[in-house]
Amino acid sequence: QGREFGYQASTLTRTDAGWTYAVRAQLATVIQQTTTVTFGADLAMVSTVQSGRFQGQEQSLRVTYASGKAIATDDTLTLPSGAIALRTSGSTISHGSQPYCG
């Protein structure tokens, strides 16, 4: 009781091109994660980059946003067994569409 189990720290920084929101988080030794979301001056999302480790395995996510679409340029989660659970490089989702997760 009362012992630290993890943390989350975030910053919002003004840049020449807009804003950057960054989050660092850790849950015990199970999850370590860094997420950076970049916004334009009009607060439209430009990109999301996430990386870290889940149960010792590397995971990453890179998404760019343009013309009403989100494009995954690198999206990988590897399970402890070594199997790749998720890989969607090159996937495009149009604004307003519902991605299939099955």
C-alpha positions in Angstrom: 0.0 0.0 0.0 1.2 3.5 -0.9 4.1 2.3 -2.9 4.8 3.7 -6.3 3.8 1.3 -9.1 4.5 3.5 -12.1 4.3 7.0 -13.4 3.0 9.2 -16.2 4.5 12.6 -17.2 3.3 14.8 -20.0 4.3 18.1 -21.6 2.7 20.5 -24.1 5.2 22.6 -26.0 4.7 25.4 -28.5 6.8 25.0 -31.6 7.3 27.2 -34.7 4.9 24.9 -36.6 2.3 24.4 -33.9 2.3 22.2 -30.8 3.9 19.0 -29.5 2.2 16.9 -26.8 4.6 14.3 -25.3 3.8 11.6 -22.7 6.2 9.2 -20.9 4.7 6.4 -18.9 5.7 3.3 -17.1 3.8 0.6 -15.3 6.1 -1.4 -13.0 8.5 -3.3 -15.3 5.7 -4.5 -17.6 5.1 -1.4 -19.8 7.4 1.5 -20.7 6.0 3.9 -23.3 6.7 7.3 -24.9 4.1 9.0 -27.1 4.5 12.2 -29.1 1.6 13.9 -30.9 2.4 16.8 -33.2 -0.3 19.4 -34.0 -0.2 22.2 -36.6 -0.8 25.8 -35.7 -4.5 25.2 -36.4 -4.4 22.3 -33.9 -4.9 19.7 -36.7 -3.1 16.5 -35.9 0.1 16.1 -38.0 1.6 12.9 -36.6 1.7 10.4 -33.7 4.8 8.5 -32.8 4.8 5.9 -30.0 7.4 3.5 -28.9 8.3 1.4 -25.9 8.3 -2.0 -24.5 5.5 -4.4 -23.4 6.7 -7.3 -21.3 10.2 -6.8 -22.6 9.2 -6.8 -26.3 9.6 -3.7 -28.5 6.5 -2.0 -29.8 6.1 1.0 -32.1 3.5 3.1 -33.9 3.9 5.9 -36.4 0.9 7.6 -37.9 0.8 10.7 -40.2 -2.4 12.6 -40.9 -3.1 14.4 -44.1 -6.0 15.1 -46.4 -8.5 13.6 -44.0 -6.6 10.3 -43.7 -4.5 8.6 -41.1 -1.6 6.6 -42.5 0.2 4.0 -40.4 3.8 4.0 -41.5 5.0 1.6 -38.8 2.8 -0.2 -36.4 4.2 -3.3 -34.7 3.6 -5.1 -31.4 5.5 -8.3 -30.8 4.3 -10.8 -28.2 6.7 -12.3 -25.6 6.5 -15.6 -27.6 8.1 -13.7 -30.5 4.9 -13.8 -32.6 3.9 -10.5 -34.2 0.5 -9.6 -32.9 -0.1 -6.4 -35.0 1.5 -5.1 -38.1 -0.3 -2.5 -40.2 2.4 -0.7 -42.1 0.9 1.3 -45.0 -2.7 1.1 -43.7 -4.9 4.1 -44.5 -8.0 5.1 -42.6 -10.2 7.8 -44.1 -11.9 10.4 -41.9 -15.2 9.1 -40.6 -14.5 5.5 -41.5 -14.7 2.6 -38.9 -11.6 0.4 -39.0 -12.2 -3.3 -38.7 -10.6 -4.9 -35.7 -11.3 -8.6 -35.8 
